Amino acid sequence: MKYTKCNFMMSVFGIIIYITDLIVDICVSVRFFHEGQYVSGILTLSFMLFGTLVVQCFSYSWYKADLKKTGQESEHCFLLLHCLQGGVFVRYWFALKKGYHVAFKYSSNTNNFMEEQIDTHKEIIDRVTDLSMLRLFETYLEGCPQLVLQLYIFLKHGEANFFQYAAIMVSCCAISGSTVDFQIALRKSLPDKNLLKGVYPRVTYLIYKVFTLLSWTLSVVLLLFVNVNIALFLLLFLWLVGLIWAFKNQTKFCNSRSMEYLYRIVVGFILVFTFFNIKGQNTKCPMSCYYIVRVLATVGILIVFWAYPLSIFSSDYFIPISVTIVLTLLLGIIFLIVYYGICHPNRSEETKYDETDGKSAQRDCRMRYFLME
């Protein structure tokens, strides 16, 4: 279990996308307000603030839990930093500073003891995994709704400014990057889990996630054109189903009950857009049911949209989008089957631990109770 130069570059890429996403969202909302589109501006700003506020709550909660484990008192400066939305940036600063030392300097020092090397790599991997979790939260709480909103506005007006195009592109990059990085970091932080190694498994997993998510996002956008209330009701219903599923599985991710409830609310929100194994169990049946419902819902939305007069939507966009929805859903399901049938880490040989991995495969850490694939 080592923190490599490649892991460090992924962390750098993560902070670049995170900052770019925030800047673009602010620019888009300012542009909307300047053009008099106050509803669009408020929604854009609300999605951004909601995502960052939830992320700061989890970040501060983890800081308190980590300090409590080491017998230290929670410092008020950490609370102030998170209230000022700076908690994630502080985490990135410490992770990149320590990560650079471990990846580029520490490995070349042969005079270090092996036990010290284990602790150092373990520490930075845990920090990076925390950041991967926070980025995943921010992506699905802010990036996915933002993508739906910007696509809806773009298709409704038939044109978009530079910042809207940038928001769509950055959201896609954030979703794809955080999803793959999350799986890599999470499995790396748990010694008893096989790593997601190699280009083909990672690319297959990425295509499966991005294609199924893109198909569903475009389907929701089409339903918004048919009837906004129906679309919101469907999303609310799916969120409630995901929330009930999280409560039924009795997730145990957070130390406090209030944060655990918030975690389950977030899990329900994530399940609206994509499937995750929320308790590390065998989920062949739940996943099959999830994507069967996804296929039926997508087909139903397309049928309803075809039944409506094309005057509510530009025919120049309708046919290409319908074809895109069908193809991306079909390819996403195919890559899902390929990933779990051939490329999934659990299909490889049993994990073998070297000296750096340590003797014990079990570790008491919050990552063990987090979303797993």
JOQUIZI-V132115 format. One line per field, one symbol per residue. phi: phi as a letter, one per 20 degrees, with the letter a starting at -180 (. if undefined). burial: I if it has 16 or more other ideal C-beta (glycine too) atoms within 10 Angstrom, else O. A space follows every 50 residues. Layout:
BEGIN
phi = ???
burial = ???
END
This chain:
BEGIN
phi = .cedffffffffffffffffffffffffffffffenefffffffffffff ffffffffffffgffffffemdefeffffffffemdffffffffffffff fffddffeeeeffffffgfffffffffffgffffffgffeedffffffff ffffffembbegffgfffffffffffffffffffffffedgedffednff fffffffgffffffffffffffffffafffffffffffffffffffffel gcedfeffffffffffggffffdbecfebmdfdgfgfffgffffffffff fffffffefffebfffeffgffffffffffffffffffffecefgfeefg fddefffneeedbebfgfdegcd
burial = IIIOOOIIOIIOOIIOIIOOIIOIIOIIIOIIOOOOIOOIIOIIIOIIOO IIOIIIIIIIIIIIOOOOOOOOOOOOOIOOIIOOOOIIOOIIOOIIOIII OIIOOIIOOOOOOOOOIIOIIIOIIIIIIIIIIIIIIIIIIIIIIIIIII IIIIIOOOOIOOIIOIIIOIIIIIIIIIIIIIIIIIIIIIIOIIIIOOOO IIOIIIIIIIIIIIIIIIIIIIIIIIOOOOIOOIIOOIIOOIIOIIOOIO IOIIOOOOIIOIIIOIIIIIIIIIIIOIIOOOIOOOIOOIIOOIOOIIOO IIOOIOOOOOOOIOOOOIOOIIOOIOOIIOIIIOIIOIIIOOIIIOOOOO IOOOOOIOOOOOOOOIIIIIIII
END
